[in-house]
């Protein structure tokens, strides 16, 4: 489950960056909304999966409410999921 959550968090982070830095400029500067609709739908699905999996992983990793809140907050911040993966999911060496 943890490995699946790491993959979804990576994809969710990439989709957020694509929306912010690729499809939004296409939509508002070049008036082309289609890529935003396509990537936006994928991002929405990935976001929902991220939230559900974070809640499921909470018990597996014995997170408290504060840690879960930070992990969920990371899903709406640019580059947040990458930081979260490094600090909360990556095995400590």
N, CA, C and O atoms as a CHARMM CRD file, in Angstrom:
* protein
*
  372
    1    1 UNK  N      0.83200  -1.18900   0.00000 PROA 1      0.00000
    2    1 UNK  CA     0.00000   0.00000   0.00000 PROA 1      0.00000
    3    1 UNK  C      0.87500   1.25100   0.00000 PROA 1      0.00000
    4    1 UNK  O      0.57400   2.23200  -0.68000 PROA 1      0.00000
    5    2 UNK  N      1.95800   1.20500   0.76700 PROA 2      0.00000
    6    2 UNK  CA     2.83900   2.36700   0.85600 PROA 2      0.00000
    7    2 UNK  C      3.46200   2.68900  -0.49100 PROA 2      0.00000
    8    2 UNK  O      3.53600   3.85600  -0.87500 PROA 2      0.00000
    9    3 UNK  N      3.91100   1.67400  -1.20900 PROA 3      0.00000
   10    3 UNK  CA     4.51900   1.90200  -2.52300 PROA 3      0.00000
   11    3 UNK  C      3.49900   2.48700  -3.50600 PROA 3      0.00000
   12    3 UNK  O      3.83300   3.36600  -4.29900 PROA 3      0.00000
   13    4 UNK  N      2.27900   2.00600  -3.45200 PROA 4      0.00000
   14    4 UNK  CA     1.21400   2.54700  -4.31300 PROA 4      0.00000
   15    4 UNK  C      0.94900   4.01400  -3.96600 PROA 4      0.00000
   16    4 UNK  O      0.76100   4.83600  -4.86300 PROA 4      0.00000
   17    5 UNK  N      0.93200   4.34700  -2.67300 PROA 5      0.00000
   18    5 UNK  CA     0.74100   5.73000  -2.24600 PROA 5      0.00000
   19    5 UNK  C      1.88000   6.61900  -2.73800 PROA 5      0.00000
   20    5 UNK  O      1.64700   7.75600  -3.14700 PROA 5      0.00000
   21    6 UNK  N      3.09900   6.11000  -2.69900 PROA 6      0.00000
   22    6 UNK  CA     4.24000   6.89400  -3.20500 PROA 6      0.00000
   23    6 UNK  C      4.09400   7.18100  -4.69400 PROA 6      0.00000
   24    6 UNK  O      4.39500   8.28700  -5.14400 PROA 6      0.00000
   25    7 UNK  N      3.63700   6.20300  -5.45800 PROA 7      0.00000
   26    7 UNK  CA     3.44500   6.40100  -6.89800 PROA 7      0.00000
   27    7 UNK  C      2.34400   7.42300  -7.14700 PROA 7      0.00000
   28    7 UNK  O      2.50900   8.32400  -7.97000 PROA 7      0.00000
   29    8 UNK  N      1.22300   7.29300  -6.44400 PROA 8      0.00000
   30    8 UNK  CA     0.11500   8.23900  -6.61900 PROA 8      0.00000
   31    8 UNK  C      0.53000   9.64300  -6.20300 PROA 8      0.00000
   32    8 UNK  O      0.15000  10.61600  -6.85400 PROA 8      0.00000
   33    9 UNK  N      1.30900   9.76400  -5.12400 PROA 9      0.00000
   34    9 UNK  CA     1.73300  11.09500  -4.68600 PROA 9      0.00000
   35    9 UNK  C      2.65800  11.74000  -5.71400 PROA 9      0.00000
   36    9 UNK  O      2.58600  12.94800  -5.94300 PROA 9      0.00000
   37   10 UNK  N      3.52000  10.94800  -6.32800 PROA 10     0.00000
   38   10 UNK  CA     4.38300  11.46600  -7.38800 PROA 10     0.00000
   39   10 UNK  C      3.55000  11.93500  -8.58300 PROA 10     0.00000
   40   10 UNK  O      3.76000  13.03300  -9.09700 PROA 10     0.00000
   41   11 UNK  N      2.61800  11.11100  -9.01700 PROA 11     0.00000
   42   11 UNK  CA     1.77000  11.47500 -10.15400 PROA 11     0.00000
   43   11 UNK  C      0.89700  12.69000  -9.84300 PROA 11     0.00000
   44   11 UNK  O      0.69100  13.54600 -10.70300 PROA 11     0.00000
   45   12 UNK  N      0.38800  12.76300  -8.61600 PROA 12     0.00000
   46   12 UNK  CA    -0.44100  13.89900  -8.21900 PROA 12     0.00000
   47   12 UNK  C      0.38000  15.18600  -8.23000 PROA 12     0.00000
   48   12 UNK  O     -0.09600  16.22900  -8.67800 PROA 12     0.00000
   49   13 UNK  N      1.60800  15.10500  -7.73700 PROA 13     0.00000
   50   13 UNK  CA     2.48600  16.27500  -7.74100 PROA 13     0.00000
   51   13 UNK  C      2.82900  16.73900  -9.14600 PROA 13     0.00000
   52   13 UNK  O      2.83700  17.93700  -9.42900 PROA 13     0.00000
   53   14 UNK  N      3.11200  15.79000 -10.02200 PROA 14     0.00000
   54   14 UNK  CA     3.42300  16.13000 -11.41200 PROA 14     0.00000
   55   14 UNK  C      2.20300  16.73800 -12.09500 PROA 14     0.00000
   56   14 UNK  O      2.33300  17.70700 -12.84400 PROA 14     0.00000
   57   15 UNK  N      1.01900  16.18100 -11.84500 PROA 15     0.00000
   58   15 UNK  CA    -0.19100  16.71700 -12.48800 PROA 15     0.00000
   59   15 UNK  C     -0.49100  18.13300 -11.99900 PROA 15     0.00000
   60   15 UNK  O     -0.95600  18.96400 -12.77900 PROA 15     0.00000
   61   16 UNK  N     -0.23400  18.42200 -10.72100 PROA 16     0.00000
   62   16 UNK  CA    -0.44000  19.78300 -10.21800 PROA 16     0.00000
   63   16 UNK  C      0.51600  20.75500 -10.89500 PROA 16     0.00000
   64   16 UNK  O      0.11600  21.85500 -11.27700 PROA 16     0.00000
   65   17 UNK  N      1.76900  20.35900 -11.04500 PROA 17     0.00000
   66   17 UNK  CA     2.74000  21.22500 -11.71600 PROA 17     0.00000
   67   17 UNK  C      2.38200  21.43100 -13.18700 PROA 17     0.00000
   68   17 UNK  O      2.55200  22.52700 -13.72000 PROA 17     0.00000
   69   18 UNK  N      1.88700  20.37600 -13.84400 PROA 18     0.00000
   70   18 UNK  CA     1.44900  20.52500 -15.23600 PROA 18     0.00000
   71   18 UNK  C      0.30300  21.52300 -15.34700 PROA 18     0.00000
   72   18 UNK  O      0.26300  22.33600 -16.27000 PROA 18     0.00000
   73   19 UNK  N     -0.62300  21.45500 -14.40300 PROA 19     0.00000
   74   19 UNK  CA    -1.73900  22.39700 -14.42900 PROA 19     0.00000
   75   19 UNK  C     -1.23800  23.82100 -14.22900 PROA 19     0.00000
   76   19 UNK  O     -1.61100  24.72500 -14.97600 PROA 19     0.00000
   77   20 UNK  N     -0.40000  24.01700 -13.22800 PROA 20     0.00000
   78   20 UNK  CA     0.04700  25.37000 -12.89800 PROA 20     0.00000
   79   20 UNK  C      0.92900  25.98900 -13.97000 PROA 20     0.00000
   80   20 UNK  O      0.77400  27.16300 -14.30600 PROA 20     0.00000
   81   21 UNK  N      1.85500  25.20000 -14.50700 PROA 21     0.00000
   82   21 UNK  CA     2.87600  25.78300 -15.37600 PROA 21     0.00000
   83   21 UNK  C      2.71500  25.49600 -16.86300 PROA 21     0.00000
   84   21 UNK  O      3.43400  26.06700 -17.68300 PROA 21     0.00000
   85   22 UNK  N      1.78400  24.62100 -17.22000 PROA 22     0.00000
   86   22 UNK  CA     1.58500  24.32100 -18.64400 PROA 22     0.00000
   87   22 UNK  C      0.15700  24.64100 -19.06900 PROA 22     0.00000
   88   22 UNK  O     -0.05400  25.48200 -19.94200 PROA 22     0.00000
   89   23 UNK  N     -0.82800  23.97700 -18.45800 PROA 23     0.00000
   90   23 UNK  CA    -2.18700  24.11900 -18.97100 PROA 23     0.00000
   91   23 UNK  C     -2.83600  25.44800 -18.60800 PROA 23     0.00000
   92   23 UNK  O     -3.63600  25.96500 -19.38800 PROA 23     0.00000
   93   24 UNK  N     -2.51600  26.02000 -17.44400 PROA 24     0.00000
   94   24 UNK  CA    -3.10000  27.32800 -17.10900 PROA 24     0.00000
   95   24 UNK  C     -2.60100  28.42800 -18.04400 PROA 24     0.00000
   96   24 UNK  O     -3.41200  29.22700 -18.51200 PROA 24     0.00000
   97   25 UNK  N     -1.28700  28.50200 -18.33900 PROA 25     0.00000
   98   25 UNK  CA    -0.87300  29.48900 -19.34600 PROA 25     0.00000
   99   25 UNK  C     -1.51800  29.24400 -20.71200 PROA 25     0.00000
  100   25 UNK  O     -1.89300  30.19000 -21.40500 PROA 25     0.00000
  101   26 UNK  N     -1.64500  27.96300 -21.09600 PROA 26     0.00000
  102   26 UNK  CA    -2.31500  27.67800 -22.36500 PROA 26     0.00000
  103   26 UNK  C     -3.74600  28.18800 -22.34900 PROA 26     0.00000
  104   26 UNK  O     -4.23400  28.72700 -23.34200 PROA 26     0.00000
  105   27 UNK  N     -4.41200  28.01500 -21.22300 PROA 27     0.00000
  106   27 UNK  CA    -5.81400  28.41200 -21.12000 PROA 27     0.00000
  107   27 UNK  C     -5.97900  29.93000 -21.11500 PROA 27     0.00000
  108   27 UNK  O     -6.82300  30.46400 -21.83500 PROA 27     0.00000
  109   28 UNK  N     -5.18300  30.62300 -20.31300 PROA 28     0.00000
  110   28 UNK  CA    -5.41900  32.05200 -20.11800 PROA 28     0.00000
  111   28 UNK  C     -4.60400  32.96100 -21.03100 PROA 28     0.00000
  112   28 UNK  O     -5.03400  34.07800 -21.31800 PROA 28     0.00000
  113   29 UNK  N     -3.45900  32.51900 -21.48800 PROA 29     0.00000
  114   29 UNK  CA    -2.65900  33.36600 -22.38100 PROA 29     0.00000
  115   29 UNK  C     -2.98600  33.07300 -23.84000 PROA 29     0.00000
  116   29 UNK  O     -3.18000  33.98900 -24.63900 PROA 29     0.00000
  117   30 UNK  N     -3.04600  31.77600 -24.18300 PROA 30     0.00000
  118   30 UNK  CA    -3.27300  31.40100 -25.58000 PROA 30     0.00000
  119   30 UNK  C     -4.69800  30.92900 -25.84400 PROA 30     0.00000
  120   30 UNK  O     -5.00300  30.45200 -26.93700 PROA 30     0.00000
  121   31 UNK  N     -5.56400  31.06000 -24.85900 PROA 31     0.00000
  122   31 UNK  CA    -6.99100  30.75000 -24.99500 PROA 31     0.00000
  123   31 UNK  C     -7.25600  29.34700 -25.54700 PROA 31     0.00000
  124   31 UNK  O     -8.06300  29.16200 -26.45900 PROA 31     0.00000
  125   32 UNK  N     -6.56800  28.38000 -24.98000 PROA 32     0.00000
  126   32 UNK  CA    -6.73300  26.99000 -25.36800 PROA 32     0.00000
  127   32 UNK  C     -7.08000  26.17600 -24.10900 PROA 32     0.00000
  128   32 UNK  O     -6.17400  25.69500 -23.42800 PROA 32     0.00000
  129   33 UNK  N     -8.36100  26.01500 -23.79100 PROA 33     0.00000
  130   33 UNK  CA    -8.74200  25.36600 -22.53500 PROA 33     0.00000
  131   33 UNK  C     -8.71800  23.83800 -22.55800 PROA 33     0.00000
  132   33 UNK  O     -8.81400  23.21800 -21.49900 PROA 33     0.00000
  133   34 UNK  N     -8.59400  23.22200 -23.71100 PROA 34     0.00000
  134   34 UNK  CA    -8.70400  21.76500 -23.79200 PROA 34     0.00000
  135   34 UNK  C     -7.66100  21.02100 -22.96100 PROA 34     0.00000
  136   34 UNK  O     -8.03700  20.09700 -22.24000 PROA 34     0.00000
  137   35 UNK  N     -6.35300  21.37200 -23.01800 PROA 35     0.00000
  138   35 UNK  CA    -5.38700  20.64200 -22.18000 PROA 35     0.00000
  139   35 UNK  C     -5.70500  20.75100 -20.68400 PROA 35     0.00000
  140   35 UNK  O     -5.48000  19.80700 -19.92600 PROA 35     0.00000
  141   36 UNK  N     -6.22200  21.89800 -20.27000 PROA 36     0.00000
  142   36 UNK  CA    -6.57000  22.09000 -18.86800 PROA 36     0.00000
  143   36 UNK  C     -7.70500  21.14900 -18.45900 PROA 36     0.00000
  144   36 UNK  O     -7.70300  20.62500 -17.34500 PROA 36     0.00000
  145   37 UNK  N     -8.66100  20.93600 -19.34400 PROA 37     0.00000
  146   37 UNK  CA    -9.77000  20.02500 -19.04100 PROA 37     0.00000
  147   37 UNK  C     -9.27200  18.58700 -18.90300 PROA 37     0.00000
  148   37 UNK  O     -9.69100  17.86000 -18.00200 PROA 37     0.00000
  149   38 UNK  N     -8.38800  18.19100 -19.78900 PROA 38     0.00000
  150   38 UNK  CA    -7.89400  16.81500 -19.78100 PROA 38     0.00000
  151   38 UNK  C     -6.99900  16.56000 -18.56400 PROA 38     0.00000
  152   38 UNK  O     -7.23000  15.61800 -17.80700 PROA 38     0.00000
  153   39 UNK  N     -5.99200  17.39100 -18.38100 PROA 39     0.00000
  154   39 UNK  CA    -5.07600  17.23100 -17.25000 PROA 39     0.00000
  155   39 UNK  C     -5.81300  17.47400 -15.93300 PROA 39     0.00000
  156   39 UNK  O     -5.52700  16.82500 -14.92700 PROA 39     0.00000
  157   40 UNK  N     -6.75500  18.40400 -15.94300 PROA 40     0.00000
  158   40 UNK  CA    -7.52800  18.70400 -14.73300 PROA 40     0.00000
  159   40 UNK  C     -8.34100  17.51400 -14.25800 PROA 40     0.00000
  160   40 UNK  O     -8.42600  17.26600 -13.05500 PROA 40     0.00000
  161   41 UNK  N     -8.93600  16.78100 -15.17400 PROA 41     0.00000
  162   41 UNK  CA    -9.70800  15.58900 -14.80300 PROA 41     0.00000
  163   41 UNK  C     -8.78500  14.52800 -14.19300 PROA 41     0.00000
  164   41 UNK  O     -9.11200  13.93200 -13.16700 PROA 41     0.00000
  165   42 UNK  N     -7.64900  14.30000 -14.82100 PROA 42     0.00000
  166   42 UNK  CA    -6.68900  13.34400 -14.27400 PROA 42     0.00000
  167   42 UNK  C     -6.18300  13.77300 -12.90700 PROA 42     0.00000
  168   42 UNK  O     -6.03800  12.95100 -12.00200 PROA 42     0.00000
  169   43 UNK  N     -5.91600  15.06100 -12.76400 PROA 43     0.00000
  170   43 UNK  CA    -5.44800  15.57200 -11.47700 PROA 43     0.00000
  171   43 UNK  C     -6.51600  15.39200 -10.39900 PROA 43     0.00000
  172   43 UNK  O     -6.19600  15.04400  -9.26200 PROA 43     0.00000
  173   44 UNK  N     -7.75100  15.62300 -10.73800 PROA 44     0.00000
  174   44 UNK  CA    -8.83200  15.45400  -9.77100 PROA 44     0.00000
  175   44 UNK  C     -8.92500  14.02400  -9.26800 PROA 44     0.00000
  176   44 UNK  O     -9.10600  13.79200  -8.07300 PROA 44     0.00000
  177   45 UNK  N     -8.80400  13.08200 -10.16400 PROA 45     0.00000
  178   45 UNK  CA    -8.84900  11.67100  -9.77900 PROA 45     0.00000
  179   45 UNK  C     -7.63900  11.31700  -8.91600 PROA 45     0.00000
  180   45 UNK  O     -7.77100  10.63000  -7.90200 PROA 45     0.00000
  181   46 UNK  N     -6.46800  11.78800  -9.32200 PROA 46     0.00000
  182   46 UNK  CA    -5.25900  11.52200  -8.54300 PROA 46     0.00000
  183   46 UNK  C     -5.32900  12.16700  -7.16000 PROA 46     0.00000
  184   46 UNK  O     -4.86700  11.58400  -6.17900 PROA 46     0.00000
  185   47 UNK  N     -5.90700  13.37000  -7.07700 PROA 47     0.00000
  186   47 UNK  CA    -6.05300  14.05200  -5.79200 PROA 47     0.00000
  187   47 UNK  C     -6.94300  13.24500  -4.85200 PROA 47     0.00000
  188   47 UNK  O     -6.60900  13.05700  -3.68300 PROA 47     0.00000
  189   48 UNK  N     -8.07000  12.77200  -5.36200 PROA 48     0.00000
  190   48 UNK  CA    -8.96700  11.96800  -4.53000 PROA 48     0.00000
  191   48 UNK  C     -8.28600  10.67700  -4.07600 PROA 48     0.00000
  192   48 UNK  O     -8.41100  10.28700  -2.91500 PROA 48     0.00000
  193   49 UNK  N     -7.57200  10.01600  -4.97600 PROA 49     0.00000
  194   49 UNK  CA    -6.82300   8.81600  -4.60800 PROA 49     0.00000
  195   49 UNK  C     -5.78200   9.13300  -3.53500 PROA 49     0.00000
  196   49 UNK  O     -5.60700   8.36600  -2.58900 PROA 49     0.00000
  197   50 UNK  N     -5.09800  10.25600  -3.68400 PROA 50     0.00000
  198   50 UNK  CA    -4.08100  10.68000  -2.72700 PROA 50     0.00000
  199   50 UNK  C     -4.68300  10.82500  -1.33300 PROA 50     0.00000
  200   50 UNK  O     -4.11900  10.33000  -0.35700 PROA 50     0.00000
  201   51 UNK  N     -5.82400  11.50000  -1.23700 PROA 51     0.00000
  202   51 UNK  CA    -6.46100  11.72400   0.06200 PROA 51     0.00000
  203   51 UNK  C     -6.87900  10.39500   0.69400 PROA 51     0.00000
  204   51 UNK  O     -6.60700  10.15400   1.87000 PROA 51     0.00000
  205   52 UNK  N     -7.53600   9.54000  -0.07800 PROA 52     0.00000
  206   52 UNK  CA    -7.98900   8.25300   0.44300 PROA 52     0.00000
  207   52 UNK  C     -6.79700   7.40700   0.88300 PROA 52     0.00000
  208   52 UNK  O     -6.81900   6.81600   1.96300 PROA 52     0.00000
  209   53 UNK  N     -5.76400   7.34700   0.05800 PROA 53     0.00000
  210   53 UNK  CA    -4.59300   6.53600   0.40500 PROA 53     0.00000
  211   53 UNK  C     -3.84900   7.10800   1.60600 PROA 53     0.00000
  212   53 UNK  O     -3.32500   6.34700   2.42000 PROA 53     0.00000
  213   54 UNK  N     -3.79300   8.42800   1.73300 PROA 54     0.00000
  214   54 UNK  CA    -3.14100   9.02900   2.89900 PROA 54     0.00000
  215   54 UNK  C     -3.85400   8.60400   4.17400 PROA 54     0.00000
  216   54 UNK  O     -3.20800   8.31700   5.18300 PROA 54     0.00000
  217   55 UNK  N     -5.17000   8.56300   4.13500 PROA 55     0.00000
  218   55 UNK  CA    -5.94100   8.14600   5.30700 PROA 55     0.00000
  219   55 UNK  C     -5.68900   6.67000   5.61300 PROA 55     0.00000
  220   55 UNK  O     -5.58500   6.28600   6.77800 PROA 55     0.00000
  221   56 UNK  N     -5.59100   5.84800   4.57700 PROA 56     0.00000
  222   56 UNK  CA    -5.32200   4.42700   4.78800 PROA 56     0.00000
  223   56 UNK  C     -3.89400   4.17200   5.28400 PROA 56     0.00000
  224   56 UNK  O     -3.67200   3.30200   6.12600 PROA 56     0.00000
  225   57 UNK  N     -2.93900   4.92800   4.76100 PROA 57     0.00000
  226   57 UNK  CA    -1.53800   4.76500   5.14600 PROA 57     0.00000
  227   57 UNK  C     -1.30000   5.28900   6.56700 PROA 57     0.00000
  228   57 UNK  O     -0.35700   4.86700   7.23600 PROA 57     0.00000
  229   58 UNK  N     -2.15100   6.20200   7.02200 PROA 58     0.00000
  230   58 UNK  CA    -2.02000   6.77500   8.36500 PROA 58     0.00000
  231   58 UNK  C     -1.89300   5.69100   9.43200 PROA 58     0.00000
  232   58 UNK  O     -1.01800   5.77000  10.29500 PROA 58     0.00000
  233   59 UNK  N     -2.74500   4.69700   9.37900 PROA 59     0.00000
  234   59 UNK  CA    -2.68100   3.64000  10.39100 PROA 59     0.00000
  235   59 UNK  C     -1.47600   2.72900  10.18000 PROA 59     0.00000
  236   59 UNK  O     -0.88300   2.25000  11.14600 PROA 59     0.00000
  237   60 UNK  N     -1.11200   2.49000   8.92100 PROA 60     0.00000
  238   60 UNK  CA     0.03900   1.62800   8.62800 PROA 60     0.00000
  239   60 UNK  C      1.33600   2.23000   9.17400 PROA 60     0.00000
  240   60 UNK  O      2.18300   1.51400   9.70800 PROA 60     0.00000
  241   61 UNK  N      1.48200   3.55800   9.03300 PROA 61     0.00000
  242   61 UNK  CA     2.70300   4.22300   9.49200 PROA 61     0.00000
  243   61 UNK  C      2.56100   4.83700  10.87600 PROA 61     0.00000
  244   61 UNK  O      3.49300   5.45500  11.38900 PROA 61     0.00000
  245   62 UNK  N      1.38400   4.66400  11.47900 PROA 62     0.00000
  246   62 UNK  CA     1.11200   5.16600  12.83100 PROA 62     0.00000
  247   62 UNK  C      1.30600   6.68400  12.92800 PROA 62     0.00000
  248   62 UNK  O      1.93400   7.19000  13.85800 PROA 62     0.00000
  249   63 UNK  N      0.74400   7.39600  11.93400 PROA 63     0.00000
  250   63 UNK  CA     0.78400   8.85300  11.96100 PROA 63     0.00000
  251   63 UNK  C     -0.23900   9.37100  12.94400 PROA 63     0.00000
  252   63 UNK  O     -1.29200   8.76100  13.12900 PROA 63     0.00000
  253   64 UNK  N      0.06400  10.50700  13.58400 PROA 64     0.00000
  254   64 UNK  CA    -0.94300  11.18600  14.38900 PROA 64     0.00000
  255   64 UNK  C     -1.71900  12.15100  13.49300 PROA 64     0.00000
  256   64 UNK  O     -1.43400  12.25800  12.30000 PROA 64     0.00000
  257   65 UNK  N     -2.68400  12.84300  14.05700 PROA 65     0.00000
  258   65 UNK  CA    -3.51500  13.74900  13.27200 PROA 65     0.00000
  259   65 UNK  C     -2.73100  14.88700  12.64700 PROA 65     0.00000
  260   65 UNK  O     -3.02800  15.30600  11.52800 PROA 65     0.00000
  261   66 UNK  N     -1.72900  15.39300  13.36000 PROA 66     0.00000
  262   66 UNK  CA    -0.91500  16.49300  12.83500 PROA 66     0.00000
  263   66 UNK  C     -0.13700  16.04900  11.59600 PROA 66     0.00000
  264   66 UNK  O     -0.07700  16.77300  10.60300 PROA 66     0.00000
  265   67 UNK  N      0.45000  14.87100  11.65800 PROA 67     0.00000
  266   67 UNK  CA     1.21300  14.35700  10.51000 PROA 67     0.00000
  267   67 UNK  C      0.29600  14.14200   9.31500 PROA 67     0.00000
  268   67 UNK  O      0.65300  14.48400   8.18700 PROA 67     0.00000
  269   68 UNK  N     -0.87700  13.57800   9.55300 PROA 68     0.00000
  270   68 UNK  CA    -1.83300  13.39700   8.45400 PROA 68     0.00000
  271   68 UNK  C     -2.21800  14.74600   7.86100 PROA 68     0.00000
  272   68 UNK  O     -2.32800  14.87800   6.64300 PROA 68     0.00000
  273   69 UNK  N     -2.42200  15.74300   8.70700 PROA 69     0.00000
  274   69 UNK  CA    -2.74800  17.08500   8.21900 PROA 69     0.00000
  275   69 UNK  C     -1.64900  17.66100   7.34400 PROA 69     0.00000
  276   69 UNK  O     -1.93000  18.27600   6.31500 PROA 69     0.00000
  277   70 UNK  N     -0.40000  17.46700   7.74500 PROA 70     0.00000
  278   70 UNK  CA     0.72900  17.95500   6.94400 PROA 70     0.00000
  279   70 UNK  C      0.78000  17.23100   5.60600 PROA 70     0.00000
  280   70 UNK  O      0.99000  17.85500   4.56600 PROA 70     0.00000
  281   71 UNK  N      0.58900  15.92200   5.63200 PROA 71     0.00000
  282   71 UNK  CA     0.61500  15.12900   4.39900 PROA 71     0.00000
  283   71 UNK  C     -0.50200  15.57300   3.46000 PROA 71     0.00000
  284   71 UNK  O     -0.29300  15.67300   2.25100 PROA 71     0.00000
  285   72 UNK  N     -1.68300  15.83900   4.00700 PROA 72     0.00000
  286   72 UNK  CA    -2.79900  16.30400   3.17400 PROA 72     0.00000
  287   72 UNK  C     -2.54700  17.71300   2.65800 PROA 72     0.00000
  288   72 UNK  O     -2.88100  18.01400   1.51100 PROA 72     0.00000
  289   73 UNK  N     -1.96800  18.58000   3.47600 PROA 73     0.00000
  290   73 UNK  CA    -1.65000  19.94200   3.04200 PROA 73     0.00000
  291   73 UNK  C     -0.65100  19.92300   1.88600 PROA 73     0.00000
  292   73 UNK  O     -0.72700  20.75000   0.97700 PROA 73     0.00000
  293   74 UNK  N      0.26900  18.98900   1.92400 PROA 74     0.00000
  294   74 UNK  CA     1.27500  18.88400   0.86200 PROA 74     0.00000
  295   74 UNK  C      0.65500  18.61800  -0.50400 PROA 74     0.00000
  296   74 UNK  O      1.26500  18.91600  -1.53100 PROA 74     0.00000
  297   75 UNK  N     -0.53900  18.06500  -0.52500 PROA 75     0.00000
  298   75 UNK  CA    -1.16400  17.75300  -1.81300 PROA 75     0.00000
  299   75 UNK  C     -1.65400  18.99400  -2.54200 PROA 75     0.00000
  300   75 UNK  O     -1.92000  18.93000  -3.74300 PROA 75     0.00000
  301   76 UNK  N     -1.77900  20.11700  -1.85400 PROA 76     0.00000
  302   76 UNK  CA    -2.26600  21.32700  -2.52700 PROA 76     0.00000
  303   76 UNK  C     -1.16300  22.36700  -2.72500 PROA 76     0.00000
  304   76 UNK  O     -1.41000  23.43200  -3.29000 PROA 76     0.00000
  305   77 UNK  N      0.04400  22.06500  -2.26500 PROA 77     0.00000
  306   77 UNK  CA     1.17300  22.97900  -2.44300 PROA 77     0.00000
  307   77 UNK  C      2.04700  22.51000  -3.59700 PROA 77     0.00000
  308   77 UNK  O      2.34800  21.32100  -3.69300 PROA 77     0.00000
  309   78 UNK  N      2.46100  23.42400  -4.47800 PROA 78     0.00000
  310   78 UNK  CA     3.38500  23.01600  -5.53400 PROA 78     0.00000
  311   78 UNK  C      4.65600  22.41900  -4.92600 PROA 78     0.00000
  312   78 UNK  O      5.22300  22.98400  -3.99100 PROA 78     0.00000
  313   79 UNK  N      5.08700  21.31000  -5.44000 PROA 79     0.00000
  314   79 UNK  CA     6.25300  20.54900  -4.98600 PROA 79     0.00000
  315   79 UNK  C      6.05200  19.92400  -3.60200 PROA 79     0.00000
  316   79 UNK  O      6.97200  19.30300  -3.07100 PROA 79     0.00000
  317   80 UNK  N      4.87100  20.07900  -3.01400 PROA 80     0.00000
  318   80 UNK  CA     4.60600  19.56300  -1.67500 PROA 80     0.00000
  319   80 UNK  C      4.66700  18.05300  -1.58400 PROA 80     0.00000
  320   80 UNK  O      5.18200  17.51000  -0.60700 PROA 80     0.00000
  321   81 UNK  N      4.14900  17.37100  -2.58800 PROA 81     0.00000
  322   81 UNK  CA     4.14800  15.90500  -2.52400 PROA 81     0.00000
  323   81 UNK  C      5.55800  15.33700  -2.61900 PROA 81     0.00000
  324   81 UNK  O      5.83500  14.27200  -2.06800 PROA 81     0.00000
  325   82 UNK  N      6.45300  16.04100  -3.31700 PROA 82     0.00000
  326   82 UNK  CA     7.83800  15.57900  -3.41000 PROA 82     0.00000
  327   82 UNK  C      8.53700  15.73000  -2.05600 PROA 82     0.00000
  328   82 UNK  O      9.27900  14.84600  -1.62700 PROA 82     0.00000
  329   83 UNK  N      8.29000  16.85600  -1.39400 PROA 83     0.00000
  330   83 UNK  CA     8.83700  17.09000  -0.05400 PROA 83     0.00000
  331   83 UNK  C      8.28100  16.05900   0.93000 PROA 83     0.00000
  332   83 UNK  O      9.01400  15.49600   1.74200 PROA 83     0.00000
  333   84 UNK  N      6.97300  15.82600   0.84000 PROA 84     0.00000
  334   84 UNK  CA     6.31600  14.87200   1.73000 PROA 84     0.00000
  335   84 UNK  C      6.90400  13.47100   1.54100 PROA 84     0.00000
  336   84 UNK  O      7.15200  12.76800   2.52100 PROA 84     0.00000
  337   85 UNK  N      7.12200  13.06900   0.31300 PROA 85     0.00000
  338   85 UNK  CA     7.68100  11.74400   0.04700 PROA 85     0.00000
  339   85 UNK  C      9.05100  11.59800   0.69700 PROA 85     0.00000
  340   85 UNK  O      9.34500  10.58400   1.33100 PROA 85     0.00000
  341   86 UNK  N      9.87700  12.61200   0.53500 PROA 86     0.00000
  342   86 UNK  CA    11.22600  12.55800   1.09300 PROA 86     0.00000
  343   86 UNK  C     11.21000  12.54900   2.62200 PROA 86     0.00000
  344   86 UNK  O     12.02000  11.86100   3.24400 PROA 86     0.00000
  345   87 UNK  N     10.29700  13.30300   3.23200 PROA 87     0.00000
  346   87 UNK  CA    10.31200  13.45400   4.68300 PROA 87     0.00000
  347   87 UNK  C      9.43400  12.46900   5.44500 PROA 87     0.00000
  348   87 UNK  O      9.67700  12.22600   6.62600 PROA 87     0.00000
  349   88 UNK  N      8.42100  11.89800   4.80100 PROA 88     0.00000
  350   88 UNK  CA     7.49200  11.03900   5.52300 PROA 88     0.00000
  351   88 UNK  C      7.40500   9.60700   4.98600 PROA 88     0.00000
  352   88 UNK  O      7.00200   8.70700   5.72300 PROA 88     0.00000
  353   89 UNK  N      7.76600   9.37900   3.74100 PROA 89     0.00000
  354   89 UNK  CA     7.56000   8.05300   3.15500 PROA 89     0.00000
  355   89 UNK  C      8.84100   7.30900   2.84000 PROA 89     0.00000
  356   89 UNK  O      8.88400   6.08400   2.94800 PROA 89     0.00000
  357   90 UNK  N      9.88100   8.02100   2.45500 PROA 90     0.00000
  358   90 UNK  CA    11.11600   7.35600   2.05500 PROA 90     0.00000
  359   90 UNK  C     11.73600   6.64300   3.25100 PROA 90     0.00000
  360   90 UNK  O     11.84300   7.22200   4.33200 PROA 90     0.00000
  361   91 UNK  N     12.14200   5.40300   3.06600 PROA 91     0.00000
  362   91 UNK  CA    12.76900   4.68100   4.17500 PROA 91     0.00000
  363   91 UNK  C     14.03100   5.41400   4.65100 PROA 91     0.00000
  364   91 UNK  O     14.84600   5.85900   3.84200 PROA 91     0.00000
  365   92 UNK  N     14.17300   5.52600   5.93100 PROA 92     0.00000
  366   92 UNK  CA    15.34300   6.16700   6.50900 PROA 92     0.00000
  367   92 UNK  C     16.52800   5.21000   6.43400 PROA 92     0.00000
  368   92 UNK  O     16.42300   4.04100   6.80400 PROA 92     0.00000
  369   93 UNK  N     17.64400   5.71800   5.95700 PROA 93     0.00000
  370   93 UNK  CA    18.84800   4.87700   5.79900 PROA 93     0.00000
  371   93 UNK  C     19.67300   4.92700   7.05400 PROA 93     0.00000
  372   93 UNK  O     20.72400   4.29000   7.12700 PROA 93     0.00000
